[in-house]
Amino acid sequence: MRSIPLAALAHSIWIGSLLGIWGALVIANASGAIEPCMPFWDGCASISKVGRSWPAIVWFKVVSVACIVCLVLFWMRTAEQLKRGGLAVLGLIAGGFLLIYIIALGIDGTLYRWMRRFGIYFFFVGLLIAQCWTTRLLHRRGCGSRSLNACAIGILAVGFSALPAFALVEDDDWLENLFEWWLALLMYGWFGLLARTLPWDDMPAGCDTHDAHDAHD
């Protein structure tokens, strides 16, 4: 695991997720599986609807599984670098539940519907906590960046604003889709910003892994 540069894993997650989601959207539009639209603006389709359409589902599942492997390895490396075992646990939770979601995607039945629902929910929650925790640790140790902090704030803002929005808006499928696409964009974009901000294999010089705040984290 030490032989894999952390920056390479972050880049792989970022680029792989974009290729997986956008590729599936292009395939779904081109094949007529969904009406041509831009879900980032009108919430016309969920990521699940795009990902489970044929033949986009083949591309989406293959790329997603590769991203899950990189995701788990990334959080194991990050936990090792930042001396926080909890990050590895969160990474395993996020990766494991995303795998459950991917396995159940495109399969009919009540059980598989619940697998998809719980899978994507706990994936987002686990990843959100891990990203915000890492952003906070890097900021306190002088290794973060304004763009990374802004992205983490954006993730929290979109995540928490979704709850009251769903409660206030009737027939909110389009709104749920909209939040889902933007949240995915921000959460995967976080990896790209991290790779650009900290292109390191090991913790860079000047980033104290044993800072004075460790006892309070």
Sequence and secondary structure as in RCSB ss.txt:
>XXXX:A:sequence
MRSIPLAALAHSIWIGSLLGIWGALVIANASGAIEPCMPFWDGCASISKVGRSWPAIVWFKVVSVACIVCLVLFW
MRTAEQLKRGGLAVLGLIAGGFLLIYIIALGIDGTLYRWMRRFGIYFFFVGLLIAQCWTTRLLHRRGCGSRSLNA
CAIGILAVGFSALPAFALVEDDDWLENLFEWWLALLMYGWFGLLARTLPWDDMPAGCDTHDAHDAHD
>XXXX:A:secstr
 TTS HHHHHHHHHHHHHHHHHHHHHHHHHHTSS S  HHHH  S HHHHHHSTTHHHHHHHHHHHHHHHHHHHH
HHHHHHHT HHHHHHHHHHHHHHHHHHHHTT  SHHHHHHHHHHHHHHHHHHHHHHHHHHHHHHHTT   HHHHH
HHHHHHHHHHHHHHHHHHSSS HHHHHHHHHHHHHHHHHHHHHHHHH   SS  TT  TT TTGGG 
